Amino acid sequence: MANVQLTKDAIEKLNQEAEYLKGSKRAELQEGIEVAKKLSDAEQKEAHDEYAKNESRIAVLEELIDGTFQREAANQTRTAQPVRVTLEGLINLMAELDFLRTTKRQEIKEAIKIAKGFGDLSENSEYDEAREEQGKIESRIVELEEMLKNVDLIDESGNTDQVNVGTKVRIFNKTRNKEVEYYLVGSTEANASLGKISDQSPIGKAIIGEKVGRVVHVEAPAGVMELEILEISK
């Protein structure tokens, strides 16, 4: 077993978020559940799921704050690559796993139970769909468990002399005459719509290790892009 070591600043930020989630956010979601009682079953379920996700995140934050989170050492016979994540990425993975284990498992069991009451299972589409969904949930749980066994927490407290995983980079795209900002993360956290790019992406590979003022060239489907690094921050 191995603990995830956090800095005092990181723990303070987690404490602040936990207080917010347990206070105003929880109250907001509880109000949403009350409002949803007058709405459709689907909207009621969505409101309850949002509340459950908030509770899962609270549980994860408290586990990290208390220092009780431990990841099992990966099976030494495996060749799985370390899963590099920021602290936020780790929290997201842990919260998703908790939500699937505590909420979705129970929901799908109830759905299967209800579907069985519809009659002959050989011609019961509701039952088939519920079992298929159950399979997806269990597969994702296993996937998350394996990822957390191999998690490698990115050090976000380092300097900003050069681009590295865990840094924000402001770039001027000379080819498109456009300024953009990226947050360089591991492949697990990459989300282009949020400006999070993987260190293994073409742009990520081109800018990692570079300093402010450097100009790099990136092969893109539309041709070569010329990028100038303007600022590196945390």
N, C-alpha and C positions, 0 to 999 in steps of 0.2 A: 504494500500500500504506500501511496505517496501523497503528501499534503500539497495543496496549492498555497504558496506563500504570497501574501498581499502586503503592500506598503500601507503605512498609516493613512496616507492621503486617499488611497483606494478604498480602504475600510470606511473612512469618513464619508466618502461619496456614496458608498453602499448604504450606510446608515441613513443618510439624507433621503435617498430614494425609497428605502424601506418605510420610513416615517410617512412619506407622501402616499405610498401605495396603501398603507394601513389606515391612513386618515382620509383625506379628501377624495382620493381615487376610489377607495372602497365604498365610501358613501355615495359617490356618483354612480357607481355600478349597481349598488343596491337600489337606488332610485330608478335606474334603467330597468331592473327586473320588475319593479312595481308597475311601471308604465307599460311594459311588454305584456303584462297579464291581460290587457285589453286588446292585444294584437293577436296575430296568427301564431300557431304552434311553432313554426319555423323561427319567427322573431323572438318568441319566448326562449327557445333553445339557444339562439345566438346570444341573448342577454345573459343566460346562465353560464354559457361557455366563456364569455368575456370575463365574468366574475371569477370563474374557476381558474382562468389563465392568470389573473391578477394574484390569486391566492398561491398559485404555483410559483410565481416569480418572487413573492414575499418569502415563501419557504426556502427557496434557493438563496436569496440574499441573506437570510438569517443563518443559513448553513455556512455560507462563506464568511460572514462576519464573525461567527462563533469559532471558526476554524475547524468545524467538524466534517467538512467535505474532504473525502479521500477518494482517489481514483484507484481502481485495481490495476496492478501492473499488467501490461499486455502479455498474453501468452507468448512465451519465448520461442515457441516453435513457429510462430507466425512472422510474416515479413511486412506487416502493415506499416505504412509510413506515418510518422507523427502528424497529428492534426493540429496545425498551428492556428491559434485563435487569440483574439484580444480578450480582455476580461468581459466586455459586453457580449462577445461571441460565445464565451463559455457560459455566461448566465443564460443566454438564449437557448443553448443546447440543453442545459440542465432543466430549465423551466418547461421546455417542450416535452422532455422525457417525463417529468413529474405530471404534467397535464395529461399526457397519454395514459400513464399508469393509473392515475387516480380518478380521472373523469371519463376519458373516451372509452376505456375498457368497460367501465360500468354501463355507459350509454349503449354501447354496441351489444352487450350481453342482454340488456333490456329489450333492444330492438329485435334480437334473435328470438327471445322469449315470446314477444308479441307476434312476430312473423310465423312462429310455429302454430299459433292459434288460428291461422288462416286456412289450415287444411293440408291436403296432400303435399308433402315436401317436394315430390318429383315435379310438380307443376306450380311451385310457389316462388314467384319471382322476387317477392319481398324478402323471403328467407335467403335466396341465393345472393341477393344484393347485400344483405346484412353480413352474411358469411364472407363475402368478398371484401367488404369493408373491414371486417375483423382481421382478415389476413394482412391487409395493408397496414393496419395499426400495429399488429404484432411485428411485422417486418421492420417498420420504422423504429419501434422500440429496440429491437436487436441492433439495428444500425447505429442508433444513438448510444447505446451501451458500449458498443465496440469503439466508437469515436472517442468517448470519454475515457476509455482505457488508455488511449494513445494520445491524449491531449497534451499539447505543448503550449503553455501560456506565453504569449509574446510580451516581452519587457517593453512597456510603453513609457518608462521613466527615463530612457536614455536621452542623449543630446540630439539636437536637430541640425547638426553640421552636414548631414547627408541623408538622402532618402532611404528609409528602411520600412519594413513592415511595422505598422502601428503609427506611421506619421501621415499627416495631411500635407498635400502638395498643391500649391497654386501654380498653374501652368498657363503659358500663353501659346496657343496653337497658331503658329505663324502661317500655316497652310490655309487655315480657315478664318484667320484674323479674329480669333475668339479666345477669351480667357475662361478657364475651367478650374475646378478644384476636385482633387481626388483624395480618397482615404485609402491607403494601401493596406490590404488585409490578406489573410490566408484564403485559399480557394473556397473553404467552407463558408466564409462570410460574404463572399463577393456578391454584390447586388448593384448592377449598373444604374438602376433607377434612383438609388440612394447615393450615387457617387462613390461606391465602394468597389475598388477594382483589385483583382488578385495579383499577387506578386508573380504569378505564372502567366499572366496575360501579356500580350505583346507590349502594351504601354508599361505595365508593371516591370517587365524584364528590362525595358529600355531605360527606365528612370531610377531603378534601385541602385543605391550606392553613389548616385550622382549628387552634386552640390548646386547651390543657388548660382544662377548665371550660366550653367551648362546648357547646351543645345543638343538634343538627341533626335534621332530619326527613327520613325516607326513604320514598318510595313503594314499597310491597311488595304482592305479590298478595293478602295477607291484610289489607291496609290500611296506614295510615301508621305507621311506627315512629319513636319518639323516642329518640335516642341521645345520651348525654353522654360526652364525651371525658375520661377519668380520668388517663391517662398516655401519654406519647410517649417511645419509647426506640429504641435501635439494636439 
